[in-house]
Every structure is written in C-alpha cells, then in structure tokens.
Amino acid sequence: MSRHGGVRAPDPGCRLRPDNVAHARQRGAQRVWRVSTEAGLPLYRAAGFTLLASVAVDEIVV
C-alpha cells in the first residue's frame, strides 16, 4: 500500500492494456488511467488516450 491508499504495481515492466481499461470500466471504475511504467514515456488518459505529460510512474493509486 502507498501512503495514498493505493497499491504498487506488481511489476515495473507491466502495462495497463486497453482491454484491462475496458475490464476496469465494466467493474465500475469511475476513472481509469493508462500509463507507461517506464521513465520518460507519455501518460495517456483512457478516454481517447489523450497525451497529457511525460512522467515516471512508481506507483498506481486506486
């Protein structure tokens, strides 16, 4: 658990694929983010995958 109440990604190389986003939506998620866990790669919003920023991700907060 992170200090924000989320959970850490199980594997630094894992990626949230579009089918995982769809599955999360079906399970009632209000907001779903598709991210790269590699430093310097873009962060995308699930709705349309709009480019937001280049970031390094070290945890996933749910």
N, CA, C and O atoms as a CHARMM CRD file, in Angstrom:
* protein
*
  248
    1    1 MET  N      0.83800  -1.19000   0.00000 PROA 1      0.00000
    2    1 MET  CA     0.00000   0.00000   0.00000 PROA 1      0.00000
    3    1 MET  C      0.87800   1.24700   0.00000 PROA 1      0.00000
    4    1 MET  O      1.92600   1.28400   0.64500 PROA 1      0.00000
    5    2 SER  N      0.43900   2.25300  -0.72400 PROA 2      0.00000
    6    2 SER  CA     1.15900   3.51900  -0.70800 PROA 2      0.00000
    7    2 SER  C      0.58400   4.40500   0.39000 PROA 2      0.00000
    8    2 SER  O     -0.41800   4.05900   1.01500 PROA 2      0.00000
    9    3 ARG  N      1.21400   5.53100   0.61600 PROA 3      0.00000
   10    3 ARG  CA     0.70000   6.44900   1.63400 PROA 3      0.00000
   11    3 ARG  C     -0.62300   7.07300   1.21500 PROA 3      0.00000
   12    3 ARG  O     -1.31900   7.66800   2.03700 PROA 3      0.00000
   13    4 HSD  N     -0.97800   6.93700  -0.08100 PROA 4      0.00000
   14    4 HSD  CA    -2.22800   7.49200  -0.60000 PROA 4      0.00000
   15    4 HSD  C     -3.34800   6.46100  -0.57900 PROA 4      0.00000
   16    4 HSD  O     -4.45700   6.75200  -1.02600 PROA 4      0.00000
   17    5 GLY  N     -3.08400   5.27200  -0.07300 PROA 5      0.00000
   18    5 GLY  CA    -4.09900   4.24400  -0.01200 PROA 5      0.00000
   19    5 GLY  C     -4.18600   3.39300  -1.26400 PROA 5      0.00000
   20    5 GLY  O     -5.09900   2.57800  -1.38700 PROA 5      0.00000
   21    6 GLY  N     -3.25800   3.56200  -2.19600 PROA 6      0.00000
   22    6 GLY  CA    -3.26000   2.78400  -3.42900 PROA 6      0.00000
   23    6 GLY  C     -2.38900   1.55900  -3.30000 PROA 6      0.00000
   24    6 GLY  O     -1.91400   1.23200  -2.21300 PROA 6      0.00000
   25    7 VAL  N     -2.18300   0.89100  -4.39900 PROA 7      0.00000
   26    7 VAL  CA    -1.31900  -0.28900  -4.40700 PROA 7      0.00000
   27    7 VAL  C     -0.19900  -0.08700  -5.40700 PROA 7      0.00000
   28    7 VAL  O     -0.37000   0.59600  -6.41600 PROA 7      0.00000
   29    8 ARG  N      0.92700  -0.67500  -5.12700 PROA 8      0.00000
   30    8 ARG  CA     2.05600  -0.57400  -6.04700 PROA 8      0.00000
   31    8 ARG  C      1.88500  -1.55200  -7.19100 PROA 8      0.00000
   32    8 ARG  O      1.30800  -2.62600  -7.02300 PROA 8      0.00000
   33    9 ALA  N      2.38600  -1.17600  -8.34800 PROA 9      0.00000
   34    9 ALA  CA     2.34700  -2.07400  -9.49900 PROA 9      0.00000
   35    9 ALA  C      3.15300  -3.32200  -9.17000 PROA 9      0.00000
   36    9 ALA  O      4.23900  -3.20800  -8.60300 PROA 9      0.00000
   37   10 PRO  N      2.66100  -4.50500  -9.50600 PROA 10     0.00000
   38   10 PRO  CA     3.36000  -5.73200  -9.15900 PROA 10     0.00000
   39   10 PRO  C      4.66500  -5.92300  -9.91000 PROA 10     0.00000
   40   10 PRO  O      5.55600  -6.62400  -9.43200 PROA 10     0.00000
   41   11 ASP  N      4.79100  -5.31300 -11.07100 PROA 11     0.00000
   42   11 ASP  CA     5.97000  -5.49900 -11.90900 PROA 11     0.00000
   43   11 ASP  C      6.27900  -4.18100 -12.59800 PROA 11     0.00000
   44   11 ASP  O      5.41400  -3.64500 -13.29000 PROA 11     0.00000
   45   12 PRO  N      7.49000  -3.63300 -12.43300 PROA 12     0.00000
   46   12 PRO  CA     7.81300  -2.35000 -13.05200 PROA 12     0.00000
   47   12 PRO  C      7.64800  -2.34200 -14.56800 PROA 12     0.00000
   48   12 PRO  O      7.49700  -1.27300 -15.15900 PROA 12     0.00000
   49   13 GLY  N      7.67200  -3.49300 -15.20100 PROA 13     0.00000
   50   13 GLY  CA     7.52500  -3.54400 -16.65200 PROA 13     0.00000
   51   13 GLY  C      6.10900  -3.78400 -17.12500 PROA 13     0.00000
   52   13 GLY  O      5.86500  -3.85000 -18.33000 PROA 13     0.00000
   53   14 CYS  N      5.15800  -3.91700 -16.19000 PROA 14     0.00000
   54   14 CYS  CA     3.79000  -4.21700 -16.61700 PROA 14     0.00000
   55   14 CYS  C      3.13300  -2.97500 -17.20000 PROA 14     0.00000
   56   14 CYS  O      3.48600  -1.84500 -16.86400 PROA 14     0.00000
   57   15 ARG  N      2.17200  -3.21100 -18.07900 PROA 15     0.00000
   58   15 ARG  CA     1.44100  -2.11000 -18.70500 PROA 15     0.00000
   59   15 ARG  C     -0.05400  -2.37700 -18.59400 PROA 15     0.00000
   60   15 ARG  O     -0.49400  -3.52600 -18.62500 PROA 15     0.00000
   61   16 LEU  N     -0.82900  -1.30600 -18.46400 PROA 16     0.00000
   62   16 LEU  CA    -2.27400  -1.41500 -18.44500 PROA 16     0.00000
   63   16 LEU  C     -2.74500  -1.36300 -19.88900 PROA 16     0.00000
   64   16 LEU  O     -2.72400  -0.30000 -20.51200 PROA 16     0.00000
   65   17 ARG  N     -3.16700  -2.49600 -20.42500 PROA 17     0.00000
   66   17 ARG  CA    -3.57100  -2.58400 -21.82400 PROA 17     0.00000
   67   17 ARG  C     -5.00300  -2.09500 -21.98700 PROA 17     0.00000
   68   17 ARG  O     -5.75900  -2.07800 -21.01600 PROA 17     0.00000
   69   18 PRO  N     -5.39400  -1.69300 -23.21100 PROA 18     0.00000
   70   18 PRO  CA    -6.76700  -1.21700 -23.44100 PROA 18     0.00000
   71   18 PRO  C     -7.83500  -2.20500 -22.97200 PROA 18     0.00000
   72   18 PRO  O     -8.88000  -1.78300 -22.47700 PROA 18     0.00000
   73   19 ASP  N     -7.59600  -3.52000 -23.11800 PROA 19     0.00000
   74   19 ASP  CA    -8.60000  -4.48200 -22.65400 PROA 19     0.00000
   75   19 ASP  C     -8.69900  -4.47800 -21.12900 PROA 19     0.00000
   76   19 ASP  O     -9.76800  -4.76000 -20.58600 PROA 19     0.00000
   77   20 ASN  N     -7.60300  -4.16300 -20.42700 PROA 20     0.00000
   78   20 ASN  CA    -7.66600  -4.03100 -18.97200 PROA 20     0.00000
   79   20 ASN  C     -8.46800  -2.79500 -18.57900 PROA 20     0.00000
   80   20 ASN  O     -9.19900  -2.80700 -17.58800 PROA 20     0.00000
   81   21 VAL  N     -8.32400  -1.72000 -19.37100 PROA 21     0.00000
   82   21 VAL  CA    -9.09100  -0.49900 -19.12800 PROA 21     0.00000
   83   21 VAL  C    -10.57800  -0.80000 -19.27500 PROA 21     0.00000
   84   21 VAL  O    -11.38100  -0.39700 -18.43300 PROA 21     0.00000
   85   22 ALA  N    -10.95000  -1.51000 -20.34900 PROA 22     0.00000
   86   22 ALA  CA   -12.35000  -1.86600 -20.57300 PROA 22     0.00000
   87   22 ALA  C    -12.86900  -2.71900 -19.41700 PROA 22     0.00000
   88   22 ALA  O    -13.99200  -2.52200 -18.95300 PROA 22     0.00000
   89   23 HSD  N    -12.06100  -3.65800 -18.95500 PROA 23     0.00000
   90   23 HSD  CA   -12.45700  -4.52500 -17.84300 PROA 23     0.00000
   91   23 HSD  C    -12.68300  -3.69700 -16.57300 PROA 23     0.00000
   92   23 HSD  O    -13.65300  -3.91800 -15.84800 PROA 23     0.00000
   93   24 ALA  N    -11.79100  -2.75400 -16.31100 PROA 24     0.00000
   94   24 ALA  CA   -11.94500  -1.89700 -15.13400 PROA 24     0.00000
   95   24 ALA  C    -13.22900  -1.08200 -15.22500 PROA 24     0.00000
   96   24 ALA  O    -13.92900  -0.91300 -14.22600 PROA 24     0.00000
   97   25 ARG  N    -13.54100  -0.57800 -16.41000 PROA 25     0.00000
   98   25 ARG  CA   -14.78200   0.17800 -16.60800 PROA 25     0.00000
   99   25 ARG  C    -15.99500  -0.70500 -16.31800 PROA 25     0.00000
  100   25 ARG  O    -16.94700  -0.26900 -15.67200 PROA 25     0.00000
  101   26 GLN  N    -15.95500  -1.94300 -16.79700 PROA 26     0.00000
  102   26 GLN  CA   -17.07100  -2.86500 -16.57300 PROA 26     0.00000
  103   26 GLN  C    -17.25100  -3.15400 -15.08800 PROA 26     0.00000
  104   26 GLN  O    -18.36400  -3.42000 -14.63600 PROA 26     0.00000
  105   27 ARG  N    -16.16500  -3.10200 -14.33300 PROA 27     0.00000
  106   27 ARG  CA   -16.23200  -3.37800 -12.88900 PROA 27     0.00000
  107   27 ARG  C    -16.61900  -2.13300 -12.09500 PROA 27     0.00000
  108   27 ARG  O    -16.62800  -2.16300 -10.86400 PROA 27     0.00000
  109   28 GLY  N    -16.93800  -1.04300 -12.78600 PROA 28     0.00000
  110   28 GLY  CA   -17.45500   0.14400 -12.11100 PROA 28     0.00000
  111   28 GLY  C    -16.45000   1.23200 -11.80600 PROA 28     0.00000
  112   28 GLY  O    -16.76200   2.15500 -11.05300 PROA 28     0.00000
  113   29 ALA  N    -15.24700   1.15500 -12.36600 PROA 29     0.00000
  114   29 ALA  CA   -14.25600   2.20200 -12.11300 PROA 29     0.00000
  115   29 ALA  C    -14.75700   3.53000 -12.68200 PROA 29     0.00000
  116   29 ALA  O    -15.22600   3.58300 -13.81900 PROA 29     0.00000
  117   30 GLN  N    -14.65800   4.59200 -11.89900 PROA 30     0.00000
  118   30 GLN  CA   -15.07500   5.91200 -12.35800 PROA 30     0.00000
  119   30 GLN  C    -14.01000   6.55500 -13.25000 PROA 30     0.00000
  120   30 GLN  O    -14.32800   7.22600 -14.23100 PROA 30     0.00000
  121   31 ARG  N    -12.75800   6.34000 -12.89700 PROA 31     0.00000
  122   31 ARG  CA   -11.65400   6.88500 -13.68400 PROA 31     0.00000
  123   31 ARG  C    -10.60700   5.80200 -13.86500 PROA 31     0.00000
  124   31 ARG  O    -10.23300   5.11900 -12.91200 PROA 31     0.00000
  125   32 VAL  N    -10.14400   5.65100 -15.07800 PROA 32     0.00000
  126   32 VAL  CA    -9.11500   4.65900 -15.37900 PROA 32     0.00000
  127   32 VAL  C     -8.02400   5.35900 -16.17400 PROA 32     0.00000
  128   32 VAL  O     -8.30700   6.07200 -17.13700 PROA 32     0.00000
  129   33 TRP  N     -6.78500   5.15600 -15.77100 PROA 33     0.00000
  130   33 TRP  CA    -5.66000   5.78400 -16.45400 PROA 33     0.00000
  131   33 TRP  C     -4.78300   4.71900 -17.07600 PROA 33     0.00000
  132   33 TRP  O     -4.45800   3.71800 -16.43700 PROA 33     0.00000
  133   34 ARG  N     -4.40300   4.93500 -18.31900 PROA 34     0.00000
  134   34 ARG  CA    -3.46900   4.03500 -18.98900 PROA 34     0.00000
  135   34 ARG  C     -2.11100   4.71200 -18.90500 PROA 34     0.00000
  136   34 ARG  O     -1.95000   5.84600 -19.35500 PROA 34     0.00000
  137   35 VAL  N     -1.13800   4.02100 -18.33100 PROA 35     0.00000
  138   35 VAL  CA     0.16200   4.63900 -18.11700 PROA 35     0.00000
  139   35 VAL  C      1.27900   3.73800 -18.60100 PROA 35     0.00000
  140   35 VAL  O      1.10400   2.52800 -18.74400 PROA 35     0.00000
  141   36 SER  N      2.41800   4.33700 -18.85000 PROA 36     0.00000
  142   36 SER  CA     3.63900   3.58100 -19.06000 PROA 36     0.00000
  143   36 SER  C      4.39400   3.61300 -17.74500 PROA 36     0.00000
  144   36 SER  O      4.44200   4.64700 -17.07800 PROA 36     0.00000
  145   37 THR  N      4.98100   2.49500 -17.37100 PROA 37     0.00000
  146   37 THR  CA     5.75100   2.47300 -16.12900 PROA 37     0.00000
  147   37 THR  C      7.22900   2.74500 -16.37800 PROA 37     0.00000
  148   37 THR  O      8.04200   2.64200 -15.46000 PROA 37     0.00000
  149   38 GLU  N      7.57900   3.08900 -17.60800 PROA 38     0.00000
  150   38 GLU  CA     8.97100   3.40200 -17.91800 PROA 38     0.00000
  151   38 GLU  C      9.16900   4.90900 -17.90600 PROA 38     0.00000
  152   38 GLU  O      8.36200   5.64900 -18.46700 PROA 38     0.00000
  153   39 ALA  N     10.23400   5.36200 -17.27300 PROA 39     0.00000
  154   39 ALA  CA    10.51100   6.79300 -17.15700 PROA 39     0.00000
  155   39 ALA  C     10.57200   7.46200 -18.52100 PROA 39     0.00000
  156   39 ALA  O     11.15700   6.93300 -19.46700 PROA 39     0.00000
  157   40 GLY  N      9.95600   8.63600 -18.60300 PROA 40     0.00000
  158   40 GLY  CA    10.03600   9.43800 -19.81200 PROA 40     0.00000
  159   40 GLY  C      8.99800   9.12800 -20.86900 PROA 40     0.00000
  160   40 GLY  O      8.88800   9.87500 -21.84100 PROA 40     0.00000
  161   41 LEU  N      8.22900   8.05600 -20.72300 PROA 41     0.00000
  162   41 LEU  CA     7.20300   7.75300 -21.70400 PROA 41     0.00000
  163   41 LEU  C      5.90500   8.46000 -21.32900 PROA 41     0.00000
  164   41 LEU  O      5.67400   8.73900 -20.15200 PROA 41     0.00000
  165   42 PRO  N      5.05300   8.75500 -22.31200 PROA 42     0.00000
  166   42 PRO  CA     3.86400   9.56300 -22.05600 PROA 42     0.00000
  167   42 PRO  C      2.82300   8.88700 -21.16600 PROA 42     0.00000
  168   42 PRO  O      2.71000   7.66200 -21.12600 PROA 42     0.00000
  169   43 LEU  N      2.07600   9.71600 -20.46100 PROA 43     0.00000
  170   43 LEU  CA     0.91600   9.28300 -19.68600 PROA 43     0.00000
  171   43 LEU  C     -0.31600   9.58200 -20.53700 PROA 43     0.00000
  172   43 LEU  O     -0.46800  10.69200 -21.04700 PROA 43     0.00000
  173   44 TYR  N     -1.18500   8.60300 -20.68700 PROA 44     0.00000
  174   44 TYR  CA    -2.36300   8.76900 -21.53400 PROA 44     0.00000
  175   44 TYR  C     -3.63100   8.63100 -20.71900 PROA 44     0.00000
  176   44 TYR  O     -3.69400   7.84200 -19.77600 PROA 44     0.00000
  177   45 ARG  N     -4.63100   9.39700 -21.08500 PROA 45     0.00000
  178   45 ARG  CA    -5.94000   9.27200 -20.45400 PROA 45     0.00000
  179   45 ARG  C     -6.70900   8.16600 -21.16400 PROA 45     0.00000
  180   45 ARG  O     -6.66600   8.08500 -22.39200 PROA 45     0.00000
  181   46 ALA  N     -7.40300   7.32600 -20.43200 PROA 46     0.00000
  182   46 ALA  CA    -8.10500   6.19000 -21.02800 PROA 46     0.00000
  183   46 ALA  C     -9.16300   6.64100 -22.02900 PROA 46     0.00000
  184   46 ALA  O     -9.33200   6.00400 -23.06900 PROA 46     0.00000
  185   47 ALA  N     -9.85700   7.69300 -21.74600 PROA 47     0.00000
  186   47 ALA  CA   -10.90000   8.17300 -22.65800 PROA 47     0.00000
  187   47 ALA  C    -10.25000   8.89000 -23.82900 PROA 47     0.00000
  188   47 ALA  O     -9.97600  10.08700 -23.75200 PROA 47     0.00000
  189   48 GLY  N    -10.00500   8.16900 -24.90400 PROA 48     0.00000
  190   48 GLY  CA    -9.39600   8.75500 -26.08400 PROA 48     0.00000
  191   48 GLY  C     -7.88200   8.73300 -26.07500 PROA 48     0.00000
  192   48 GLY  O     -7.26100   9.11200 -27.06800 PROA 48     0.00000
  193   49 PHE  N     -7.27000   8.30200 -24.98900 PROA 49     0.00000
  194   49 PHE  CA    -5.81300   8.24600 -24.88000 PROA 49     0.00000
  195   49 PHE  C     -5.15500   9.57400 -25.24900 PROA 49     0.00000
  196   49 PHE  O     -4.19200   9.61600 -26.01400 PROA 49     0.00000
  197   50 THR  N     -5.69400  10.65400 -24.68900 PROA 50     0.00000
  198   50 THR  CA    -5.16200  11.98900 -24.92600 PROA 50     0.00000
  199   50 THR  C     -3.80600  12.14300 -24.23800 PROA 50     0.00000
  200   50 THR  O     -3.66100  11.79800 -23.06500 PROA 50     0.00000
  201   51 LEU  N     -2.81600  12.66000 -24.96400 PROA 51     0.00000
  202   51 LEU  CA    -1.49400  12.88400 -24.38600 PROA 51     0.00000
  203   51 LEU  C     -1.58900  13.95300 -23.29700 PROA 51     0.00000
  204   51 LEU  O     -2.10200  15.04700 -23.53600 PROA 51     0.00000
  205   52 LEU  N     -1.09400  13.63200 -22.10400 PROA 52     0.00000
  206   52 LEU  CA    -1.12500  14.59000 -21.00100 PROA 52     0.00000
  207   52 LEU  C      0.26400  15.09900 -20.64700 PROA 52     0.00000
  208   52 LEU  O      0.47500  16.30900 -20.56600 PROA 52     0.00000
  209   53 ALA  N      1.21400  14.19100 -20.43400 PROA 53     0.00000
  210   53 ALA  CA     2.54300  14.60700 -19.99500 PROA 53     0.00000
  211   53 ALA  C      3.50600  13.43600 -20.06600 PROA 53     0.00000
  212   53 ALA  O      3.08800  12.28100 -20.14600 PROA 53     0.00000
  213   54 SER  N      4.78600  13.73500 -20.03600 PROA 54     0.00000
  214   54 SER  CA     5.80200  12.68900 -19.89900 PROA 54     0.00000
  215   54 SER  C      6.13000  12.55700 -18.42700 PROA 54     0.00000
  216   54 SER  O      6.45000  13.54600 -17.76900 PROA 54     0.00000
  217   55 VAL  N      6.05200  11.34300 -17.90400 PROA 55     0.00000
  218   55 VAL  CA     6.24600  11.13500 -16.47500 PROA 55     0.00000
  219   55 VAL  C      6.97600   9.83000 -16.21400 PROA 55     0.00000
  220   55 VAL  O      7.08900   8.97800 -17.09500 PROA 55     0.00000
  221   56 ALA  N      7.46100   9.68700 -15.00700 PROA 56     0.00000
  222   56 ALA  CA     7.94700   8.40600 -14.49700 PROA 56     0.00000
  223   56 ALA  C      6.93700   7.95800 -13.45200 PROA 56     0.00000
  224   56 ALA  O      6.59700   8.72500 -12.55100 PROA 56     0.00000
  225   57 VAL  N      6.46300   6.74700 -13.55900 PROA 57     0.00000
  226   57 VAL  CA     5.44000   6.24200 -12.64500 PROA 57     0.00000
  227   57 VAL  C      6.06100   5.23200 -11.70000 PROA 57     0.00000
  228   57 VAL  O      6.68800   4.27100 -12.14600 PROA 57     0.00000
  229   58 ASP  N      5.89600   5.43700 -10.39000 PROA 58     0.00000
  230   58 ASP  CA     6.43400   4.46600  -9.44500 PROA 58     0.00000
  231   58 ASP  C      5.34200   3.78700  -8.62900 PROA 58     0.00000
  232   58 ASP  O      5.63700   2.89500  -7.83400 PROA 58     0.00000
  233   59 GLU  N      4.09200   4.19100  -8.81000 PROA 59     0.00000
  234   59 GLU  CA     3.00300   3.51100  -8.13200 PROA 59     0.00000
  235   59 GLU  C      1.69400   3.78000  -8.84500 PROA 59     0.00000
  236   59 GLU  O      1.55500   4.76000  -9.57600 PROA 59     0.00000
  237   60 ILE  N      0.73900   2.89400  -8.62300 PROA 60     0.00000
  238   60 ILE  CA    -0.60400   3.06300  -9.15400 PROA 60     0.00000
  239   60 ILE  C     -1.50900   3.29000  -7.96400 PROA 60     0.00000
  240   60 ILE  O     -1.54400   2.47200  -7.04400 PROA 60     0.00000
  241   61 VAL  N     -2.24100   4.38700  -7.96900 PROA 61     0.00000
  242   61 VAL  CA    -3.13600   4.71200  -6.87100 PROA 61     0.00000
  243   61 VAL  C     -4.55600   4.44800  -7.33000 PROA 61     0.00000
  244   61 VAL  O     -4.99000   4.96500  -8.36000 PROA 61     0.00000
  245   62 VAL  N     -5.28200   3.63600  -6.55900 PROA 62     0.00000
  246   62 VAL  CA    -6.66200   3.29600  -6.92800 PROA 62     0.00000
  247   62 VAL  C     -7.64500   3.87100  -5.94300 PROA 62     0.00000
  248   62 VAL  O     -8.85200   3.68500  -6.09600 PROA 62     0.00000
